[in-house]
Structure formats: structure tokens, C-alpha cells
Amino acid sequence: QIERVTRRQAEIDKLKIAPPTKPWQAMTRDEFIQVMGDLMILAFRTDLTRVCTIMSSPERWGSPLTVHGLFDKPVDHHGMTHGQGNEHVRTKLEALDQFHLQQFATLVAKMATVKEGEGTLLDNSMFLLGSGISDGSLHVYTDLPTIIAGRGGGAIAANHHLKSPQGTPIANLWLSMIQVMGVQASKIGDSTGALKLA
């Protein structure tokens, strides 16, 4: 372990990263997501970790969200979800969903350019985009649209759409993913069985 850390430190020292020349400024939401994604990719490439979570937006009540080019002033995403029955609000929520999908797609494209073995970082990863709620106004946590990019080292079928039966817990997906990672488990949370991902 000490040798691995020493090697990593030597690699980092070779990068000769210059300190910033201008004072820190707040990032736009897309800059923040891309910086977090770049750090994730760097951590995977250097084998500092094999698991990463990025929260692209705060989930706290009343947290203002600024998205450059989308809203002219900070908005309360959580509050907006409670007004999704209003066409004007729903249009804003759809634009915000499209924004997050574009950020995800950009990170997926970056992962696809990183060569790793006979494939790419994306080929050897499971990169998930999802949410814990499908209907914010009612706090519904079923029918969760979820995207997995990557092939999990060949364990996941590419360009595949999986529609689970009504009432299938999202924990079934989590169980399937940890099994792909080699964890010997038959249950996680309220799972009822693994999904067929290949």
C-alpha cells in the first residue's frame, strides 16, 4: 500500500501543476458538474477509487440553483417540482432535465476516449444517471427513469432498454450492479432479485 501511494505521489509530482493565477470565482452549474466528472475520471484512471458518486444539484429544500443560459436568476428546483402540474413550471423542469442529460452525455463521451486495456474506461465502467423521485409533487419513488452507460467489463448489454415489471424496486438494479462488481450478495435493501443486464 505504501509503495502504491509513493508511486502515485511521484506521478502527481511529475504533472507540475501551476497554482491558479486568478482569484477563485463561483462556477456555473455545468462547469461544476464537468469539473467533478473530470476528477472522477482522473480518480478512475489513477486507480485511486473504483466507485464515485456525484450529486449534480443540491437536494436540500430551498437551495437556489443557477444554470447559465437556462434561468436568468437562481431557482428553487425542489419548489419547482411541487408545481409540475403547471405547464410553465413543467417546461422549466424539462429544460433542467435536458441540461442534466447533456452533462451526463458529455461525461460519457469523455470516458469513451480514455483507453483502458483492450477497450475504454466506459467499456469497463457502469456510469449511472438517476433520481430518487419520479414525481416531485407527490414524492413518488417508483417508476424511476435510470440510465446506465458503459458495459461493466462486458457484463452489461450495450444499447439495451430494460423495462421492469410494475413494482420492481430500484434496489434490484443496485443488487445487479454490485454483483457485476464481484460482490457476493443475494439481497440489498428491499431488493427482490437481480435484473438481467446482459
N, C-alpha and C positions, 0 to 999 in steps of 0.2 A: 504494500500500500504506500509506504514512504517513497519507494522508488518511482511509483506511478505519479505521485504528487510532484516529486522532484523533476521528472521528465516534463510534466505539464507546465511547471513554473518556467523551465528553460525554454519551452516553446512560446510561452507568453512573453518572456523577456525578449525573444528574437523579433517580435512584432513591432517593437519600438513605437508605441502609440503615443502621439504628441498630445499634451493636455489641451483642452479647449481654449480657443483664443477669444471667444466672446462670452459674456455672462449667460448663465442659464436662462432659457425662456420656456414658457409653457408650450408643450407640444399640442398640435391638433390631435384629434382622436385617431385619425388614420396614421399619423406619424407614430403615435404611442403604440398602436397595435403592431405596426411594422417593426418598430424597434424591439418590442417584446418577442415578436416572431423571429427576428434575426438573432436575438440572444438564445432563443430556444434552439434554432438550427445550429448555432455555434456550440451550444452545450452538447447537442447530439453528436456533432462532428468530432468533438474532442473527447467524447465518451465520459463527460462529467456527470451525465444523468441519462436515463433511458425513458424517463417519464416526466412530463411537463404539463402544467395547467396554466392557461392564460384567461383571465377574466377581461374581456374586451370592453365592458362597460360596468360601472358600479351598479349593484343591485339594491343599494340602500334606498329607502324611501326618500323622495325629495332631492336626491343627488342631481345637481344640474349636469346636463350633458351638452357639450358643444361639438358639433360636427361641421367642420369647414365646408362651405359650399352647399350644405343641406338645410341648416337652420340659421337664421340671421341673428339669433340670440340663444343663450342656453335654454334647454327644455328639460322638463322632468319626465324622463322616459317612463318611470313607474306610473306616474299620474296619467300619462297618455294612454297606457294600456287599459286603464279603467274607463276610458272614454272611447274605446274602439268601436262602439256602436254608431258613433258619429262619423259620417263619411269623410269630413275634413281631417279628423284625427286619424282615421284608418289609413288615409293616403299618406300621412306623415310616418305612420308606423311601417307601412310597406316600403317607403323610401329608406327608412332606417334599416329594415331587414335586408334590402338590396345592398346597402352600404356594407353591412357586416358580411354578406355573402361575397362581395367583391374583395374585401380584405382577406377573407379565407382563401379565395381563389388565387390571390397574389402570393400568399404564403405557400400554397400547394405548388404553384409554378416554381417558386424558389427551391423548394425541396426536391422537385423533379430535376433540377440542374446539378445537384450535388451527387457526384459519382461515389458509389459505395459498393465495393466488391464487383459483382457482375451486373449490378443494377444501379439504382439510385437510392438516396435516403428515403424518398417517397415510397419506392418499392418495398423497402424494409420497415416501413412505419405504418401505424394506424393513427391517422390525424382526424379527430372528430370535431364537428361543429354541431352544437345543440343548445337546447334551453331546458330549464326545469319546469317551464309552464307553457302550455299551448294556448290558453285563453286567459289573459291577464285580468280581465274584468271579473272573472269568476274564480280565479286561481285554480284552474283545471290543470292537473299534472298528468293527463293521459293523452294519447294521440300526439306524441312529441315528434315533430319532424326533426330528423337527425341525419347528418351526412358523415360518412367515413371516407376519407381519401387515403390512398395507399393500399398496399396489398398485404401488409403484415408478414413480409417474408414469403409470400406466396400462399398464405392461409386464407386470404380473402379474395373473392372473385372481383375482377375489375368490371366497371360499367354495369353494375348489378343493382336492381331495385328490389328491396325486400319489404313487403307489406305484411306485418304481423297480424294475427287474429285480434279482434277486439278484446281488450282487457289484458294484453300481454304486457307485463311490467318491463320498464326500461332496464331494470336490474338483469333481465335476461341478456341484454346486449353487453352490460358490464361483465357478466359471467363469461360470455363468449370471448370477450377481448382478453380477460386475464388468462383464460385457457390458452389462447393463441400465444400469449407471452410465457407460457410454460408453467403457470401456477396450477397446481393440482387441487382443484376445488369443484364441488358439485353444487354449491349454493352460495349466493351472495345477497344480502338484504332480503327482499321479498321475491327473489327470482323463483321461477317455476321450471327452469330448464334452459339449456344453451340454445342459441339461434344457429341456424346453418348459414354460415357466412361465405362458404365456397360453392 
